[in-house]
Amino acid sequence: MSLIVIFFIIVIFIIFSNRNNDTGRWYSEKQVKLGEQVFLKNCASCHGEKAEKTINWKKTLSDGSYPPPPLNDTAHAWHHPKWQLIEIITNGGAKYDGKMPPFKNILTNEEKEDAIAYFQSLWSDEFYNLWLEGGGLKKKSER
């Protein structure tokens, strides 16, 4: 085979190896279902059941902190790579002038990923692809 054919086979493999067979994304449908339960129990009171709450999320509260942003694709969650989303869930929102409590000792790493899978399942393909193109699956060490 020519080098060009081998190159294209490798590129196609890389592209599709980051996608799950049943969703076409990094997560599975099972993760979305589990993540919905995690999200409803731990996140929905602030972010909304469909991750849609706080339309005016850019406006600071009276104490100078920011309200919880929507995590659907109407706000800025798709600007953050997965490692950073996990870091925010783990350590809370204080670093970003928010009031989100840390879930370090409450959720397992698997539950954090499942919760992310749930709210990312609410993103349109357009925003999911923008997230991917912006390095959404890059590791912290690759930034």
Secondary structure, 3 states (H helix, E strand, C coil): CCHHHHHHHHHHHHHHHCCCCCCCCCCCHHHHHHHHHHHHHHCHHHHCCCCCCCCCCCCCCCCCCECCCCCCCCCCHHHCCHHHHHHHHHHCCHHHCECCCCCCCCCCHHHHHHHHHHHHHCCCHHHHHHHHHCCCCCCHHHC
